[in-house]
Amino acid sequence: MLRCAACKAKLWRYDKIGPGEVLRCHKERITKMYGSKSDGHKIQCLCGKDVGIDKGAYYKMIAKAFTYSGTKKTG
């Protein structure tokens, strides 16, 4: 689950695979969208804070703009 760091609103549910931080969110792994909007190439929370950049097949995330919680797949 990704949440906005500023207002704590849910952004989307994401299937994380492997170790490391969430720096890219591949669009095919997003299982449920809650609240985000696209402003050109920027992805924003509904509060207006930028959380990522649309790069086509994935979103390049801004590291301090969101929090991630939940479990991840290890394979």
ZIRAHU-V469594 format. One record per pair of residues at least 6 apart in sequence whose ideal C-beta (glycine too) atoms are under 6 Angstrom apart, sorted by the first residue. I is the first residue (numbers start at 0). J is the second residue. If there is no record, write none. Layout:
BEGIN
I:J
I:J
END
This chain:
BEGIN
0:12
0:68
0:69
1:10
1:11
1:13
1:65
1:67
2:9
2:66
3:44
3:48
4:64
4:65
4:66
5:46
5:48
6:46
8:34
8:44
9:33
10:35
11:29
11:32
11:33
12:30
12:31
13:24
13:28
13:29
14:28
15:71
16:72
21:60
21:67
22:60
23:57
23:59
24:58
25:57
34:45
35:42
36:43
40:52
40:53
41:49
42:50
42:51
42:58
43:49
44:50
50:61
50:64
50:65
51:58
51:59
51:60
51:61
52:59
END
